[in-house]
Amino acid sequence: MPLDPQPEAEVAHRNMAFVLRLAFLTATISGKVYSDLSFVGNVSAAPAISACRNPLKVASIYAATRTYCKPQDFDASVQYYAGKCAGFGGVTMIPESEVADNLTAAALQSMRVVSKGEVPSYSKLSAPVLVSRSWFDVAFKTIDAFQFEKRIRPIYGWPKVSIQLWRYIADRMATMCLSNLPILWLFSGRNNIFIWATGWHFSTFNLFHRHIARVSMLQAAIHGISNTVFIFKTGTKLFYKLRWKELWFRYGVVAVVALGLMMLFSNHWFRHRFYDSFLLIHISLAIVAIVGIFYHTSIYMGRFDPYLWPIVALWSFERGVRLVRIVYCNLHVRFGKGGSLQRTRATVAYNEEADIISVKVLPATTLIKPAPGQHYFLYQPFRLKGWESHPFTLAYWEKSSASVHDDISLCFWIRPRDGWTRSLKKRCLRSGEPSISTTILLEGPYGKQEPLWVYDEVLLIAGGSGISAIVSYLLDHARRATAMTEDAGGRAQERLRTRRITLVWANRSANYMQQVAANELTEVLAREDVNVQFHYTTVSDSGSDSPIGCDNPPKATDETEKEDDPRERKGLEGDTEKQTVPNNQHINDPEITMKPGRPDLHFIMNQAAARAHDGGIRLAIMACGPAKMVDETREISYRCMREHGGAVQYFEEAFGW
């Protein structure tokens, strides 16, 4: 933002810290404005003498100074003006006391106000007049700009090229930073019109958001540093101290510091370990930054508002859409016999062995259309931090047995971490019951369904709780296959082309995989076109899990994020050793064949890609799980696509922060 603007009179008076400069400006403006007006009783044809000795004109100058200047600036302005009278006209200025009758509050209130051009040049005024505010402002802005240019560009040029560069860099960086802010705010929200227009994932725009934020912060920092250097090169330390007293200047510093702190607290480590704290700090600092920028640019009288108000509009729109989604999902009025106001209900269960929370939500509305690939934000409103929301992938949905209105329950599998999920886990453990009922609100749906059904073969790779995103696609395949069989007209052929699906799932708990296979995946695993490879990375020993081939348990991280141990790779590369996991004593599980250790993703994916290429078919690979596993899957998929061309397509279910 330019350092020395050409502000309006009132704003400039507020920001001018140098008394002498202010006095000079006010005195010069008064003289210049009233030099266009003639008054009865001119004592001399010389303008300098008339402006100092004509009682009507001097009273008018006093009146304008009293009206448009701060009281503490009045004496300095009069003193400066009197000095000009003595220096240029060789006369003394009529003191205020001699025209005091024209300067009372009542006199100023009733004094005639004239605008520029209103009084003809040949007309002589017979009473003191007050020039209009707009006339005074134009004069102030013009003379202020002239004096500024004269001060830093003597003899029509900059005193040094370096000073010119510092100023230009500061101004350009400020403008570029401001132009980035609306895009920065737009890409930060989950209700982003570009997500709707492009179909891209939120994580893609979130990545853009972070990069734009880094660039904007760098531009803001360069602007602040360049302006500081410019001030010291064109003034003194006193100049900087006096400038610091100006409100708009301080708010500019506040805005830059707020942006810097946002960057500091947005680092990967803090964001992932203390997400709730990160979000609260991030939003608070964003508000401080925007308010600071509004105040910092206020001296430009709205010149930069086209960059700033869109931020407020975009933020308000995004939050408003969130509220609409929450009301839509969680409140519903049923009319007719037995009508009532329905609200969302939820049951929560915790599987201690698998360390998984299962949440079943019965939305109030029946208008939600669940689909694979969707995720919802969950709120628990009756908490101290009830405003917090967290995104979770929809694992599956089913008709609610507790409803007579064909309602659908949405089911989520959650790995408890810190914050809300940990408190939910503790509440389940304290209850001593298999499940608890609680109030959970939905916001959604977000995300989109990937068209896996148009591919001849599908390879699904899941790690840990990442199975939640994969199950919905498996169940969708079963539904489409059933619809194709029942559709006598054959139209369903267009909806399902897949002839083979392979599921590769690595999880810490073998018994939990057994439970999922015996419940949610029963229908899918019975199909001949579905193949599964289950890999467990720990085995049960006296009720506790310990890693295979390791003496000490690793850190409490997701299983596929741990470093590979060569001893754990036994039985993976070409080894057909398998293990049958015993049935869980609480459910009637089928026997599921599993392998110990992690899957050899490189072998599995390259084999599937080669088979697709040789058979002239299309292969879709989808991955969901811990970041390290997904990164490895993405890299292998890229190599397969390079080698086999269009035969391979990669999809990823990940919610990036």
VEXDRENRO-946496 format. One record per residue (C-alpha): residue in three letters; y, x, z. Coordinates in steps of 0.2 Angstrom, whole numbers, padded with zeros to 4 digits, always signed. Layout:
ALAYXZ/...
//
This chain:
MET+0000+0000+0000/PRO+0017+0008-0005/LEU+0025+0016+0010/ASP+0043+0010+0007/PRO+0044-0007+0000/GLN+0059-0017-0005/PRO+0057-0031+0008/GLU+0067-0046+0011/ALA+0082-0044+0023/GLU+0074-0052+0039/VAL+0058-0042+0036/ALA+0067-0026+0032/HIS+0078-0028+0048/ARG+0062-0030+0058/ASN+0054-0014+0050/MET+0069-0002+0049/ALA+0067+0010+0064/PHE+0082+0021+0060/VAL+0098+0014+0067/LEU+0109+0024+0056/ARG+0100+0019+0040/LEU+0100+0001+0045/ALA+0119+0002+0050/PHE+0122+0010+0033/LEU+0113-0003+0024/THR+0121-0018+0033/ALA+0138-0011+0031/THR+0136-0007+0013/ILE+0128-0024+0009/SER+0142-0033+0018/GLY+0155-0023+0008/LYS+0146-0025-0009/VAL+0143-0044-0007/TYR+0160-0048-0001/SER+0168-0037-0014/ASP+0164-0051-0027/LEU+0175-0063-0017/SER+0194-0064-0016/PHE+0203-0071-0001/VAL+0221-0077+0002/GLY+0232-0064+0010/ASN+0225-0047+0002/VAL+0236-0033+0009/SER+0231-0021-0005/ALA+0224-0021-0022/ALA+0212-0007-0017/PRO+0195-0015-0013/ALA+0192-0003+0002/ILE+0208-0007+0010/SER+0207-0026+0007/ALA+0189-0026+0014/CYS+0195-0018+0030/ARG+0212-0026+0033/ASN+0211-0044+0026/PRO+0208-0055+0041/LEU+0198-0068+0031/LYS+0187-0055+0023/VAL+0184-0045+0038/ALA+0180-0061+0048/SER+0167-0065+0034/ILE+0159-0048+0035/TYR+0158-0050+0054/ALA+0150-0067+0052/ALA+0137-0061+0040/THR+0133-0046+0051/ARG+0131-0058+0066/THR+0120-0070+0057/TYR+0108-0059+0047/CYS+0106-0044+0059/LYS+0098-0042+0075/PRO+0110-0041+0090/GLN+0105-0023+0094/ASP+0110-0018+0077/PHE+0127-0026+0076/ASP+0137-0012+0085/ALA+0130+0002+0075/SER+0133-0007+0059/VAL+0152-0011+0064/GLN+0154+0007+0069/TYR+0147+0013+0053/TYR+0158+0001+0043/ALA+0173+0006+0052/GLY+0170+0024+0048/LYS+0169+0020+0030/CYS+0186+0011+0031/ALA+0194+0027+0038/GLY+0185+0039+0026/PHE+0187+0029+0010/GLY+0203+0018+0013/GLY+0212+0029+0026/VAL+0214+0013+0037/THR+0207+0006+0053/MET+0196-0009+0052/ILE+0202-0025+0060/PRO+0193-0026+0077/GLU+0182-0041+0081/SER+0192-0047+0095/GLU+0207-0051+0083/VAL+0196-0063+0073/ALA+0185-0069+0087/ASP+0190-0087+0085/ASN+0180-0087+0068/LEU+0164-0080+0076/THR+0160-0092+0090/ALA+0143-0101+0089/ALA+0152-0117+0084/ALA+0163-0108+0070/LEU+0147-0100+0063/GLN+0138-0116+0063/SER+0152-0125+0053/MET+0157-0110+0042/ARG+0155-0114+0023/VAL+0140-0105+0015/VAL+0142-0099-0003/SER+0129-0094-0015/LYS+0131-0080-0029/GLY+0141-0087-0043/GLU+0147-0102-0034/VAL+0165-0096-0032/PRO+0174-0091-0048/SER+0181-0074-0048/TYR+0199-0080-0051/SER+0198-0092-0035/LYS+0204-0086-0019/LEU+0196-0092-0003/SER+0208-0098+0011/ALA+0195-0097+0025/PRO+0181-0086+0031/VAL+0164-0090+0022/LEU+0146-0085+0025/VAL+0136-0079+0010/SER+0119-0087+0008/ARG+0104-0080+0014/SER+0096-0077-0003/TRP+0112-0068-0009/PHE+0112-0057+0006/ASP+0093-0054+0004/VAL+0095-0049-0014/ALA+0109-0037-0010/PHE+0098-0029+0004/LYS+0083-0027-0007/THR+0093-0019-0021/ILE+0103-0007-0010/ASP+0087-0002+0000/ALA+0078+0002-0016/PHE+0092+0012-0023/GLN+0094+0022-0007/PHE+0075+0025-0006/GLU+0074+0031-0024/LYS+0090+0042-0021/ARG+0082+0050-0006/ILE+0065+0055-0012/ARG+0070+0057-0031/PRO+0086+0068-0031/ILE+0094+0070-0048/TYR+0081+0058-0056/GLY+0066+0067-0051/TRP+0054+0070-0036/PRO+0058+0085-0026/LYS+0041+0092-0028/VAL+0026+0087-0039/SER+0014+0088-0024/ILE+0025+0075-0015/GLN+0024+0064-0030/LEU+0005+0065-0031/TRP+0003+0061-0012/ARG+0013+0045-0015/TYR+0005+0040-0031/ILE-0013+0043-0023/ALA-0009+0033-0008/ASP-0002+0018-0018/ARG-0017+0018-0030/MET-0030+0020-0017/ALA-0023+0005-0008/THR-0022-0006-0023/MET-0040-0001-0028/CYS-0046-0004-0010/LEU-0038-0022-0009/SER-0046-0026-0026/ASN-0063-0022-0020/LEU-0062-0033-0004/PRO-0065-0050-0012/ILE-0081-0043-0021/LEU-0086-0035-0004/TRP-0085-0051+0005/LEU-0093-0061-0009/PHE-0109-0050-0009/SER-0111-0050+0010/GLY-0115-0069+0011/ARG-0132-0077+0008/ASN-0123-0092+0000/ASN-0117-0082-0015/ILE-0113-0090-0031/PHE-0119-0075-0041/ILE-0137-0077-0032/TRP-0137-0094-0039/ALA-0131-0089-0056/THR-0143-0073-0058/GLY-0158-0078-0048/TRP-0157-0060-0040/HIS-0163-0058-0022/PHE-0150-0057-0008/SER-0157-0039-0004/THR-0150-0034-0022/PHE-0132-0040-0018/ASN-0133-0033+0000/LEU-0136-0016-0008/PHE-0121-0019-0019/HIS-0112-0024-0003/ARG-0115-0008+0006/HIS-0111+0003-0009/ILE-0094-0006-0012/ALA-0091-0005+0007/ARG-0093+0014+0007/VAL-0081+0015-0008/SER-0068+0004+0000/MET-0068+0013+0016/LEU-0066+0030+0007/GLN-0051+0022-0003/ALA-0043+0016+0013/ALA-0045+0033+0022/ILE-0038+0042+0007/HIS-0023+0030+0007/GLY-0020+0033+0026/ILE-0021+0052+0024/SER-0010+0052+0009/ASN+0003+0042+0017/THR+0003+0052+0032/VAL+0005+0068+0022/PHE+0019+0060+0012/ILE+0028+0055+0028/PHE+0028+0073+0035/LYS+0033+0080+0018/THR+0048+0069+0016/GLY+0053+0067+0034/THR+0049+0074+0051/LYS+0038+0071+0066/LEU+0052+0060+0073/PHE+0051+0050+0056/TYR+0032+0047+0059/LYS+0035+0042+0078/LEU+0048+0030+0073/ARG+0038+0023+0059/TRP+0023+0020+0072/LYS+0034+0008+0081/GLU+0034-0004+0066/LEU+0022-0018+0067/TRP+0016-0017+0049/PHE+0012+0001+0050/ARG+0002+0000+0066/TYR-0008-0014+0059/GLY-0012-0004+0044/VAL-0019+0009+0055/VAL-0029-0004+0065/ALA-0037-0010+0048/VAL-0042+0007+0043/VAL-0050+0011+0060/ALA-0059-0006+0060/LEU-0066-0003+0043/GLY-0072+0015+0049/LEU-0080+0007+0064/MET-0089-0005+0053/MET-0096+0009+0043/LEU-0101+0018+0059/PHE-0111+0004+0066/SER-0119-0001+0050/ASN-0130+0014+0049/HIS-0148+0011+0046/TRP-0154+0016+0064/PHE-0142+0005+0073/ARG-0144-0009+0061/HIS-0163-0010+0062/ARG-0165-0007+0081/PHE-0150-0018+0087/TYR-0147-0030+0073/ASP-0140-0044+0084/SER-0127-0032+0091/PHE-0124-0025+0074/LEU-0120-0042+0067/LEU-0108-0047+0081/ILE-0099-0030+0080/HIS-0099-0031+0061/ILE-0091-0049+0060/SER-0079-0045+0074/LEU-0072-0029+0066/ALA-0072-0038+0049/ILE-0060-0051+0057/VAL-0049-0037+0064/ALA-0048-0028+0048/ILE-0043-0044+0038/VAL-0030-0048+0051/GLY-0023-0031+0051/ILE-0022-0030+0032/PHE-0013-0047+0031/TYR+0000-0040+0044/HIS+0001-0023+0035/THR+0005-0031+0018/SER+0016-0045+0025/ILE+0032-0034+0021/TYR+0028-0037+0002/MET+0031-0056+0004/GLY+0015-0062-0003/ARG+0013-0049-0017/PHE-0005-0044-0011/ASP-0010-0062-0005/PRO-0020-0065-0021/TYR-0032-0051-0015/LEU-0033-0057+0003/TRP-0034-0076+0003/PRO-0049-0077-0008/ILE-0058-0067+0006/VAL-0054-0081+0018/ALA-0059-0094+0005/LEU-0076-0086+0001/TRP-0080-0083+0019/SER-0075-0101+0024/PHE-0086-0108+0009/GLU-0101-0097+0014/ARG-0100-0103+0032/GLY-0097-0121+0027/VAL-0113-0121+0016/ARG-0123-0114+0030/LEU-0117-0128+0041/VAL-0121-0141+0027/ARG-0139-0133+0026/ILE-0142-0134+0044/VAL-0136-0152+0045/TYR-0147-0157+0030/CYS-0163-0149+0037/ASN-0161-0154+0055/LEU-0154-0171+0056/HIS-0160-0186+0046/VAL-0157-0205+0049/ARG-0172-0216+0045/PHE-0167-0234+0041/GLY-0177-0250+0041/LYS-0189-0255+0054/GLY-0191-0243+0068/GLY-0177-0232+0061/SER-0169-0219+0071/LEU-0160-0202+0071/GLN-0173-0188+0068/ARG-0171-0170+0073/THR-0181-0155+0069/ARG-0196-0151+0081/ALA-0206-0135+0083/THR-0221-0128+0092/VAL-0223-0109+0095/ALA-0239-0100+0099/TYR-0242-0081+0102/ASN-0257-0071+0097/GLU-0258-0057+0109/GLU-0271-0047+0100/ALA-0263-0047+0083/ASP-0245-0047+0091/ILE-0240-0061+0080/ILE-0230-0077+0084/SER-0234-0092+0074/VAL-0220-0105+0073/LYS-0223-0122+0065/VAL-0207-0132+0062/LEU-0207-0151+0058/PRO-0190-0153+0049/ALA-0180-0169+0052/THR-0178-0172+0033/THR-0192-0176+0021/LEU-0182-0169+0006/ILE-0186-0151+0008/LYS-0197-0145-0006/PRO-0207-0130+0001/ALA-0212-0117-0012/PRO-0219-0099-0012/GLY-0206-0085-0010/GLN-0195-0096+0001/HIS-0187-0090+0017/TYR-0178-0099+0030/PHE-0166-0094+0044/LEU-0171-0100+0061/TYR-0160-0104+0076/GLN-0164-0107+0094/PRO-0148-0116+0099/PHE-0150-0119+0117/ARG-0149-0100+0121/LEU-0135-0090+0127/LYS-0134-0082+0110/GLY-0138-0099+0101/TRP-0128-0094+0086/GLU-0140-0080+0081/SER-0151-0083+0066/HIS-0165-0073+0058/PRO-0174-0074+0041/PHE-0192-0077+0040/THR-0203-0080+0025/LEU-0212-0096+0023/ALA-0231-0093+0026/TYR-0238-0110+0021/TRP-0234-0128+0024/GLU-0245-0143+0028/LYS-0244-0162+0031/SER-0240-0165+0049/SER-0253-0174+0058/ALA-0241-0180+0071/SER-0230-0190+0058/VAL-0232-0207+0049/HIS-0219-0203+0036/ASP-0229-0189+0026/ASP-0218-0176+0034/ILE-0222-0158+0030/SER-0223-0144+0043/LEU-0217-0127+0038/CYS-0226-0112+0046/PHE-0220-0095+0049/TRP-0229-0079+0056/ILE-0217-0068+0065/ARG-0219-0050+0071/PRO-0210-0049+0088/ARG-0197-0035+0089/ASP-0182-0035+0100/GLY-0169-0049+0104/TRP-0174-0067+0100/THR-0192-0064+0094/ARG-0196-0054+0110/SER-0189-0067+0121/LEU-0199-0080+0112/LYS-0215-0070+0114/LYS-0211-0068+0133/ARG-0208-0087+0135/CYS-0225-0090+0126/LEU-0234-0078+0138/ARG-0226-0085+0154/SER-0231-0103+0149/GLY-0249-0100+0150/GLU-0252-0113+0137/PRO-0259-0110+0119/SER-0243-0116+0112/ILE-0226-0122+0118/SER-0213-0135+0111/THR-0195-0129+0109/THR-0180-0133+0099/ILE-0178-0123+0083/LEU-0166-0126+0069/LEU-0169-0122+0051/GLU-0157-0116+0038/GLY-0163-0115+0020/PRO-0172-0114+0009/TYR-0167-0097+0002/GLY-0176-0086-0010/LYS-0185-0091-0026/GLN-0203-0092-0032/GLU-0209-0078-0043/PRO-0219-0085-0059/LEU-0235-0076-0055/TRP-0245-0091-0063/VAL-0240-0085-0080/TYR-0250-0068-0078/ASP-0268-0066-0082/GLU-0272-0055-0067/VAL-0262-0054-0050/LEU-0264-0040-0038/LEU-0256-0045-0020/ILE-0254-0031-0008/ALA-0249-0035+0010/GLY-0246-0025+0026/GLY-0247-0032+0043/SER-0236-0048+0045/GLY-0232-0046+0026/ILE-0247-0057+0023/SER-0235-0072+0027/ALA-0226-0070+0010/ILE-0243-0068+0001/VAL-0253-0083+0008/SER-0241-0096+0000/TYR-0244-0088-0017/LEU-0263-0089-0014/LEU-0262-0107-0009/ASP-0251-0111-0023/HIS-0264-0104-0035/ALA-0277-0115-0027/ARG-0266-0130-0029/ARG-0262-0126-0048/ALA-0280-0123-0051/THR-0285-0139-0044/ALA-0272-0148-0053/MET-0278-0140-0069/THR-0295-0146-0066/GLU-0290-0164-0063/ASP-0278-0165-0077/ALA-0287-0172-0091/GLY-0273-0170-0103/GLY-0273-0152-0102/ARG-0255-0150-0098/ALA-0258-0140-0082/GLN-0264-0126-0094/GLU-0246-0122-0096/ARG-0244-0120-0077/LEU-0258-0108-0073/ARG-0264-0094-0084/THR-0271-0083-0070/ARG-0289-0079-0071/ARG-0291-0066-0057/ILE-0282-0063-0041/THR-0285-0048-0029/LEU-0279-0048-0012/VAL-0277-0031-0003/TRP-0272-0033+0016/ALA-0271-0020+0029/ASN-0268-0025+0046/ARG-0270-0018+0064/SER-0281-0032+0071/ALA-0297-0036+0062/ASN-0300-0051+0072/TYR-0283-0058+0067/MET-0288-0056+0049/GLN-0304-0065+0053/GLN-0294-0080+0060/VAL-0282-0081+0045/ALA-0297-0080+0033/ALA-0306-0094+0043/ASN-0291-0105+0044/GLU-0277-0104+0031/LEU-0287-0095+0018/THR-0303-0104+0019/GLU-0300-0114+0003/VAL-0294-0099-0007/LEU-0308-0087-0002/ALA-0320-0100-0008/ARG-0314-0098-0025/GLU-0323-0087-0038/ASP-0307-0080-0046/VAL-0300-0073-0029/ASN-0306-0056-0023/VAL-0301-0049-0006/GLN-0300-0032+0002/PHE-0297-0032+0020/HIS-0293-0016+0029/TYR-0291-0014+0048/THR-0283+0001+0055/THR-0288-0001+0074/VAL-0304-0007+0082/SER-0306-0016+0098/ASP-0312-0006+0113/SER-0313-0015+0130/GLY-0299-0027+0125/SER-0287-0014+0119/ASP-0284-0007+0102/SER-0284+0012+0097/PRO-0282+0020+0081/ILE-0298+0025+0071/GLY-0300+0044+0072/CYS-0285+0047+0083/ASP-0286+0053+0101/ASN-0269+0045+0106/PRO-0262+0029+0101/PRO-0246+0031+0090/LYS-0229+0023+0093/ALA-0228+0004+0093/THR-0223+0003+0074/ASP-0231-0008+0061/GLU-0248-0001+0056/THR-0244+0004+0038/GLU-0229+0013+0043/LYS-0238+0027+0052/GLU-0242+0043+0044/ASP-0259+0045+0035/ASP-0272+0054+0045/PRO-0285+0063+0034/ARG-0298+0057+0046/GLU-0293+0039+0042/ARG-0296+0041+0024/LYS-0315+0041+0026/GLY-0323+0027+0016/LEU-0308+0024+0005/GLU-0309+0035-0010/GLY-0325+0030-0018/ASP-0334+0027-0001/THR-0342+0010+0000/GLU-0344+0010+0018/LYS-0340-0007+0025/GLN-0341-0016+0042/THR-0343-0034+0046/VAL-0332-0040+0060/PRO-0340-0051+0073/ASN-0334-0069+0074/ASN-0320-0074+0086/GLN-0328-0083+0100/HIS-0315-0097+0100/ILE-0317-0102+0082/ASN-0331-0103+0069/ASP-0326-0089+0057/PRO-0336-0084+0042/GLU-0341-0066+0041/ILE-0328-0057+0032/THR-0332-0040+0025/MET-0319-0027+0029/LYS-0316-0008+0027/PRO-0309+0003+0041/GLY-0293+0013+0038/ARG-0279+0010+0025/PRO-0282+0005+0007/ASP-0281+0018-0007/LEU-0266+0009-0016/HIS-0265+0023-0029/PHE-0283+0020-0034/ILE-0283+0001-0033/MET-0267-0001-0043/ASN-0271+0011-0057/GLN-0288+0004-0059/ALA-0280-0014-0061/ALA-0267-0008-0073/ALA-0279+0001-0084/ARG-0290-0014-0084/ALA-0275-0025-0089/HIS-0270-0013-0103/ASP-0288-0011-0110/GLY-0291-0029-0110/GLY-0274-0034-0118/ILE-0269-0045-0103/ARG-0254-0045-0092/LEU-0255-0039-0073/ALA-0242-0044-0060/ILE-0242-0034-0044/MET-0233-0041-0028/ALA-0231-0032-0012/CYS-0224-0037+0005/GLY-0225-0027+0021/PRO-0217-0012+0030/ALA-0204-0002+0021/LYS-0215+0013+0019/MET-0229+0004+0011/VAL-0218-0006+0000/ASP-0209+0010-0006/GLU-0226+0018-0010/THR-0231+0002-0020/ARG-0215+0002-0030/GLU-0217+0020-0034/ILE-0235+0018-0040/SER-0230+0002-0050/TYR-0217+0012-0059/ARG-0229+0025-0064/CYS-0241+0012-0070/MET-0227+0003-0080/ARG-0223+0020-0088/GLU-0241+0023-0093/HIS-0246+0005-0098/GLY-0230-0002-0104/GLY-0228-0021-0104/ALA-0245-0024-0097/VAL-0238-0022-0079/GLN-0224-0031-0070/TYR-0219-0028-0052/PHE-0213-0040-0039/GLU-0207-0037-0021/GLU-0205-0049-0006/ALA-0193-0040+0005/PHE-0177-0045+0014/GLY-0165-0030+0015/TRP-0152-0028+0028/
//
